[in-house]
Amino acid sequence: MRTGAEYRHALHDGRRVWVSGEGLLEDVTVHPATRTFVDEYAAWYDRHFDPAWQGVVLTQPDANGDPAP
């Protein structure tokens, strides 16, 4: 599972994103049309590492003792 920062970094891979009425976005992580979505997805990834959320976002440990998202 990656962190929110790793998710944000992965979005800087040369992708070209066009938004109707806005045109080509240079950076989806900071543009007002997409930033909120990126922020929420990054928060979701980070919740997997937050002990307060692990009971909600992870399954019970498997036979090897490893929980899954």
Residue pairs with C-beta under 8 A, 6 or more apart in sequence:
1 45
1 48
1 49
1 69
2 10
2 45
3 45
3 46
3 49
4 41
4 42
4 43
4 44
4 45
4 46
5 42
6 45
7 38
7 41
7 42
7 45
8 29
8 38
8 42
11 28
11 29
11 38
12 27
12 29
15 28
16 24
17 24
17 25
17 28
17 34
18 24
18 25
19 25
19 31
19 33
19 34
22 31
22 33
25 31
25 33
25 34
28 34
28 35
28 38
29 35
29 38
44 57
47 53
47 56
47 57
48 54
48 57
48 58
48 69
54 67
57 69
58 67
58 68
58 69
59 67
59 68
59 69
60 67
61 67
62 68
